[in-house]
Amino acid sequence: MVEHIIKDASALDVEWQKASASGANGDCVETAPHAGGVAVRHSKVPTGPALAYTEAEFRAFVAGVKAGEFDHLLGE
């Protein structure tokens, strides 16, 4: 089972990736493969917490984003 909160994301031995569309100010969400799933952290706080999701959870989230299910959060 994947723990959903990782207290210190920098302790993970993973390669973090941010979207190419991220702003130049470095204020981004980063993702990394972790324990059969995906970890997510804030790029400006690399030693802060990360959230861990199973592959199925992350796939469901990405599918929802692609389908526009979260557009209302951006005022769209």
C-alpha positions as CSV (number, residue, x, y, z in Angstrom):
1,M,0.0,0.0,0.0
2,V,1.2,3.5,-0.8
3,E,1.3,6.0,2.0
4,H,-0.6,9.1,0.8
5,I,1.5,11.7,2.6
6,I,5.3,11.7,2.5
7,K,6.7,14.2,5.1
8,D,9.9,15.0,3.3
9,A,9.8,14.7,-0.5
10,S,13.5,15.2,-0.8
11,A,14.1,11.9,1.0
12,L,12.7,10.0,-2.0
13,D,15.3,8.7,-4.4
14,V,13.4,9.7,-7.5
15,E,13.8,12.1,-10.5
16,W,11.2,14.9,-10.2
17,Q,9.6,16.3,-13.4
18,K,7.6,19.4,-14.0
19,A,5.4,20.3,-17.0
20,S,7.0,22.1,-19.9
21,A,4.2,24.6,-19.6
22,S,5.3,25.6,-16.1
23,G,6.0,29.3,-15.5
24,A,9.5,30.7,-15.4
25,N,9.1,31.7,-11.7
26,G,9.5,28.1,-10.6
27,D,6.1,27.9,-8.9
28,C,5.2,24.4,-10.2
29,V,3.8,21.1,-9.4
30,E,6.4,18.2,-9.8
31,T,5.7,14.5,-10.3
32,A,7.8,11.4,-9.9
33,P,7.3,7.7,-10.1
34,H,7.1,6.2,-6.6
35,A,6.2,2.8,-5.2
36,G,4.2,1.7,-8.2
37,G,2.4,5.0,-8.4
38,V,3.1,8.7,-8.6
39,A,4.3,11.3,-6.0
40,V,3.4,15.0,-6.3
41,R,5.1,17.9,-4.7
42,H,5.4,21.7,-4.9
43,S,8.7,22.7,-6.6
44,K,9.3,25.6,-4.3
45,V,9.3,23.4,-1.3
46,P,11.4,20.4,-2.2
47,T,11.9,19.3,1.4
48,G,8.2,19.7,2.2
49,P,5.6,17.1,1.9
50,A,4.5,15.2,-1.2
51,L,1.3,13.3,-1.9
52,A,1.5,9.8,-3.2
53,Y,-1.1,8.2,-5.4
54,T,-1.5,4.7,-6.8
55,E,-1.2,4.4,-10.5
56,A,-5.0,3.9,-10.8
57,E,-5.7,7.0,-8.7
58,F,-3.3,9.1,-10.8
59,R,-4.7,7.8,-14.1
60,A,-8.3,8.7,-12.9
61,F,-7.1,12.2,-12.1
62,V,-5.4,12.7,-15.4
63,A,-8.4,11.4,-17.2
64,G,-10.6,13.9,-15.3
65,V,-8.3,16.7,-16.2
66,K,-8.3,15.8,-19.9
67,A,-12.1,15.5,-19.8
68,G,-12.4,19.1,-18.4
69,E,-13.9,17.9,-15.1
70,F,-11.8,20.4,-13.1
71,D,-12.1,23.4,-15.5
72,H,-14.5,25.1,-13.0
73,L,-11.7,25.4,-10.5
74,L,-10.0,27.8,-13.0
75,G,-13.1,29.9,-13.6
76,E,-13.7,28.3,-17.0
